[in-house]
Amino acid sequence: MIQGSIVALITPFADGRLDEEALRRMVDWQVAQGTHGIVPVGTTGESPTLTHDEHCRVIEIVVEQVAGRIPVIAGAGSNNPLEAIEYSRVAQQAGADATLHVAGYYNRPNQDGLYAHFKLVHDETQIPIILYNIPPRAIVDIQPQTMARLAELPRIIGVKDATGDMCRPWYERQLIKKPFTWLSGDDATAVAYNVSGGSGCISVTANVAPKLVAEVQNLTREGKWAEARALQDKLIPLHQAMFAEPSPAGAKYAASLLGLCSADCRLPVMPLSDATKARIRQVMTDLALI
């Protein structure tokens, strides 16, 4: 079962190109810090601005460097199902454990269209699929009834839920009768989401505080809700700072303070303002991360 703190890994650049050495270093650091899983080339990994070859190469490097130590859930989503199938096959061939597939942004399919998209990807591949439901970015929302219908497909195993609706796991569990994984798509809701039936979080903050974010998940798994809440209280300022400006600029700047990689992002994501940089430095200092 995929659960716990799953880092939505940033993609490091050097002089505008993929920094393969930094990527391998970050993977090893994540494993050593107790992260439970890795998502390469999600939107936090700047997948919209990676070339096709870069996208595939990041998946290959991460799977190779992880070497079976923790699960790898490769970002493979697209509003073009043919592209989603292609990236899924790359992930499968590389040895990823699952793929992450976003709902159809921009083309705004209805619920039947969402089902048809994901079913085609499912039927044309052999790797497990986690759905990514993020209405604020994709505009469309995979409704609970559609989620349950998709869950009937044998290799659709879970959802990354970025709806912000803490009722969703409750509603969906009434409809889904097989083992299914609910993962929060928002660091700030991670504890509350697990109370609602979630079993983890695909985390941006884990790029820079993997040990602490993993500990929150460990505490919820052990039923130590008061301790999890107390640690989450300490992390909330960092969660907020990561999104003070468009992501992943915050996570990359914070990672640069740790010496993991450069702070470089690709356009249209802009460098951080001095005020946000100071905010991130202060929060990381308060948490004894730097």
C-alpha positions as CSV (number, residue, x, y, z in Angstrom):
1,M,0.0,0.0,0.0
2,I,1.3,3.5,-0.9
3,Q,1.0,5.7,2.2
4,G,2.8,8.2,4.3
5,S,4.9,11.2,3.2
6,I,5.3,11.1,-0.5
7,V,7.5,14.0,-1.8
8,A,6.3,15.8,-4.9
9,L,9.9,16.1,-6.0
10,I,11.3,19.3,-7.5
11,T,13.3,19.0,-10.7
12,P,16.8,20.6,-10.3
13,F,18.3,22.7,-13.1
14,A,21.8,24.0,-13.7
15,D,22.3,26.6,-16.4
16,G,18.8,25.9,-17.7
17,R,19.4,22.1,-18.1
18,L,18.4,19.1,-16.0
19,D,20.9,18.7,-13.2
20,E,21.2,14.9,-13.0
21,E,23.8,14.9,-10.2
22,A,21.6,17.1,-8.0
23,L,18.6,14.9,-8.8
24,R,20.3,11.7,-7.7
25,R,21.6,13.5,-4.5
26,M,18.1,14.6,-3.6
27,V,16.7,11.2,-4.1
28,D,19.2,9.6,-1.7
29,W,18.6,12.4,0.8
30,Q,14.9,11.9,0.7
31,V,15.3,8.1,1.4
32,A,17.8,8.8,4.2
33,Q,15.4,11.3,5.8
34,G,12.5,8.8,6.0
35,T,10.3,9.8,3.1
36,H,7.9,7.0,2.3
37,G,7.6,7.6,-1.5
38,I,8.6,9.9,-4.4
39,V,6.6,11.5,-7.2
40,P,8.9,12.7,-9.9
41,V,7.7,15.0,-12.8
42,G,4.5,16.1,-11.1
43,T,3.5,19.8,-11.5
44,T,5.9,20.6,-8.6
45,G,8.6,18.9,-10.7
46,E,7.7,21.5,-13.4
47,S,6.4,18.9,-15.8
48,P,4.6,21.5,-18.0
49,T,7.9,23.1,-18.9
50,L,10.0,19.9,-19.3
51,T,10.7,18.6,-22.7
52,H,9.5,15.1,-23.6
53,D,13.1,13.7,-23.2
54,E,13.6,15.5,-19.9
55,H,10.4,14.1,-18.5
56,C,11.3,10.6,-19.4
57,R,14.9,11.0,-18.2
58,V,13.8,12.3,-14.8
59,I,11.6,9.2,-14.3
60,E,14.4,6.9,-15.3
61,I,16.9,8.5,-13.0
62,V,14.6,8.6,-10.0
63,V,13.6,4.9,-10.4
64,E,17.3,3.9,-10.9
65,Q,18.5,5.9,-7.9
66,V,15.7,4.8,-5.6
67,A,16.6,1.2,-6.4
68,G,13.5,-0.3,-4.9
69,R,13.9,1.3,-1.4
70,I,10.6,3.3,-1.5
71,P,7.8,3.5,-4.0
72,V,8.1,5.7,-7.1
73,I,4.8,7.2,-8.4
74,A,5.7,8.8,-11.8
75,G,3.9,11.8,-13.0
76,A,2.4,10.8,-16.3
77,G,-0.8,12.9,-16.6
78,S,-1.9,15.0,-19.5
79,N,-5.1,16.3,-21.0
80,N,-4.1,14.4,-24.1
81,P,-4.8,10.7,-23.3
82,L,-2.3,9.5,-26.0
83,E,0.5,11.5,-24.2
84,A,-0.6,10.1,-20.9
85,I,-0.4,6.6,-22.2
86,E,3.1,7.2,-23.6
87,Y,4.4,8.6,-20.3
88,S,2.8,5.7,-18.5
89,R,4.6,3.2,-20.7
90,V,7.9,5.0,-20.1
91,A,7.2,4.8,-16.3
92,Q,6.3,1.1,-16.5
93,Q,9.4,0.3,-18.6
94,A,11.6,2.2,-16.1
95,G,10.2,0.2,-13.2
96,A,8.0,2.8,-11.4
97,D,5.5,1.4,-9.0
98,A,2.6,3.5,-10.1
99,T,1.7,6.6,-12.1
100,L,-0.1,9.8,-11.2
101,H,-2.7,11.1,-13.7
102,V,-4.4,14.5,-13.5
103,A,-7.9,15.3,-14.7
104,G,-8.3,16.9,-18.1
105,Y,-7.3,20.5,-17.7
106,Y,-8.2,23.1,-20.3
107,N,-10.4,20.8,-22.4
108,R,-12.9,20.6,-19.4
109,P,-14.4,17.2,-20.0
110,N,-17.7,16.3,-18.3
111,Q,-17.9,13.3,-15.9
112,D,-18.3,10.8,-18.7
113,G,-15.4,12.3,-20.5
114,L,-13.2,12.0,-17.4
115,Y,-14.2,8.4,-17.1
116,A,-13.4,7.7,-20.7
117,H,-10.0,9.4,-20.5
118,F,-8.9,7.5,-17.4
119,K,-10.3,4.2,-18.7
120,L,-8.4,4.5,-22.0
121,V,-5.2,5.1,-20.1
122,H,-5.9,2.2,-17.8
123,D,-6.8,-0.2,-20.6
124,E,-3.7,0.7,-22.7
125,T,-1.2,0.3,-19.9
126,Q,-0.3,-2.2,-17.2
127,I,0.9,0.0,-14.3
128,P,-1.2,1.0,-11.3
129,I,-2.8,4.5,-11.5
130,I,-3.4,7.1,-8.8
131,L,-5.9,9.8,-9.9
132,Y,-5.1,13.5,-9.3
133,N,-8.2,15.5,-8.5
134,I,-7.3,19.2,-8.4
135,P,-10.3,21.4,-9.5
136,P,-8.5,24.7,-8.7
137,R,-6.0,24.0,-11.5
138,A,-7.9,21.6,-13.8
139,I,-11.2,23.4,-13.5
140,V,-13.0,20.0,-13.6
141,D,-13.8,17.9,-10.5
142,I,-13.8,14.1,-10.4
143,Q,-17.1,13.8,-8.5
144,P,-17.5,11.0,-5.9
145,Q,-19.7,8.9,-8.1
146,T,-17.2,9.1,-11.0
147,M,-14.4,8.3,-8.6
148,A,-16.2,5.2,-7.5
149,R,-16.9,4.2,-11.1
150,L,-13.2,4.6,-11.9
151,A,-12.2,2.6,-8.8
152,E,-14.0,-0.4,-10.3
153,L,-11.1,-0.6,-12.8
154,P,-8.6,-3.0,-11.3
155,R,-5.4,-0.9,-11.5
156,I,-6.9,2.4,-10.4
157,I,-5.7,2.2,-6.8
158,G,-6.1,5.6,-5.2
159,V,-6.5,9.4,-5.5
160,K,-4.4,12.5,-4.7
161,D,-7.1,14.7,-3.4
162,A,-6.5,18.5,-3.8
163,T,-10.1,19.5,-3.7
164,G,-9.7,21.0,-0.2
165,D,-13.0,19.2,0.8
166,M,-12.4,17.2,3.9
167,C,-15.7,15.4,3.3
168,R,-14.5,13.7,0.1
169,P,-12.9,10.6,1.7
170,W,-16.1,10.1,3.8
171,Y,-18.3,10.4,0.8
172,E,-16.1,8.3,-1.5
173,R,-15.7,5.5,1.1
174,Q,-19.4,5.0,1.1
175,L,-19.2,4.2,-2.6
176,I,-15.8,2.5,-3.1
177,K,-15.8,-1.1,-1.8
178,K,-12.3,-2.2,-2.6
179,P,-9.0,-1.3,-0.9
180,F,-8.2,2.2,-2.1
181,T,-5.6,4.8,-1.2
182,W,-6.6,8.4,-0.3
183,L,-3.7,10.9,-0.3
184,S,-4.0,14.6,0.5
185,G,-2.6,16.9,-2.2
186,D,-2.1,19.7,0.2
187,D,0.4,19.8,3.1
188,A,-1.8,22.1,5.2
189,T,-4.6,19.6,5.2
190,A,-2.5,16.5,5.8
191,V,-3.5,15.7,9.4
192,A,-7.2,16.6,8.9
193,Y,-7.3,14.5,5.8
194,N,-6.0,11.5,7.6
195,V,-8.6,11.9,10.2
196,S,-11.1,11.7,7.4
197,G,-9.7,8.4,6.2
198,G,-6.6,9.4,4.3
199,S,-3.4,7.5,4.5
200,G,-0.8,10.0,3.4
201,C,0.1,13.2,1.6
202,I,1.9,14.0,-1.6
203,S,3.9,16.8,-0.2
204,V,5.7,19.9,-1.5
205,T,7.2,20.8,2.0
206,A,8.8,17.4,2.1
207,N,11.3,18.7,-0.4
208,V,12.9,20.7,2.4
209,A,11.7,19.1,5.6
210,P,11.3,15.5,4.8
211,K,12.0,14.1,8.2
212,L,9.4,16.3,9.9
213,V,6.7,15.8,7.3
214,A,7.3,12.0,7.5
215,E,7.0,12.1,11.3
216,V,3.6,13.8,11.0
217,Q,2.5,10.9,8.9
218,N,4.0,8.3,11.2
219,L,2.2,9.9,14.2
220,T,-1.2,9.8,12.4
221,R,-0.6,6.2,11.4
222,E,0.1,5.3,15.1
223,G,-3.1,7.1,16.1
224,K,-1.1,9.8,18.0
225,W,-3.4,12.6,16.8
226,A,-2.4,15.2,19.5
227,E,1.3,14.8,18.7
228,A,0.6,15.0,15.0
229,R,-1.4,18.1,15.5
230,A,1.3,19.7,17.6
231,L,4.0,19.0,14.9
232,Q,1.7,20.2,12.2
233,D,1.2,23.5,14.1
234,K,5.0,24.0,13.9
235,L,5.0,23.2,10.2
236,I,2.1,25.3,9.1
237,P,4.3,28.5,8.6
238,L,6.6,26.5,6.3
239,H,3.6,25.1,4.4
240,Q,2.3,28.6,3.9
241,A,5.7,30.0,2.9
242,M,6.1,27.3,0.2
243,F,3.1,28.8,-1.6
244,A,3.6,32.5,-0.9
245,E,4.4,32.9,-4.5
246,P,3.8,30.5,-7.4
247,S,5.2,27.0,-6.8
248,P,7.8,25.5,-7.0
249,A,9.8,28.7,-6.5
250,G,9.5,28.5,-2.8
251,A,10.5,24.9,-2.5
252,K,13.4,25.4,-4.9
253,Y,14.7,28.4,-3.0
254,A,14.4,26.5,0.3
255,A,16.2,23.5,-1.2
256,S,19.0,25.9,-2.4
257,L,19.5,27.0,1.2
258,L,20.1,23.4,2.1
259,G,22.7,23.0,-0.7
260,L,20.5,20.5,-2.5
261,C,20.2,22.3,-5.9
262,S,19.9,25.7,-7.4
263,A,16.8,27.8,-7.0
264,D,16.3,28.0,-10.8
265,C,12.8,27.6,-12.1
266,R,11.6,27.7,-15.7
267,L,9.3,30.5,-17.0
268,P,6.6,31.4,-16.4
269,V,7.5,30.7,-12.7
270,M,9.5,33.8,-11.6
271,P,12.3,34.1,-9.0
272,L,11.1,34.9,-5.5
273,S,10.8,38.4,-4.1
274,D,13.3,39.4,-1.4
275,A,10.5,39.5,1.2
276,T,9.5,35.9,0.5
277,K,13.1,34.7,0.6
278,A,13.5,36.3,4.0
279,R,10.2,34.7,5.2
280,I,11.4,31.2,4.1
281,R,14.8,31.7,5.7
282,Q,13.2,32.7,8.9
283,V,10.8,29.8,9.0
284,M,13.5,27.3,8.2
285,T,15.7,28.8,10.9
286,D,12.8,28.6,13.4
287,L,12.5,24.9,12.6
288,A,16.3,24.4,12.9
289,L,16.5,23.2,9.2
290,I,19.3,25.7,8.5
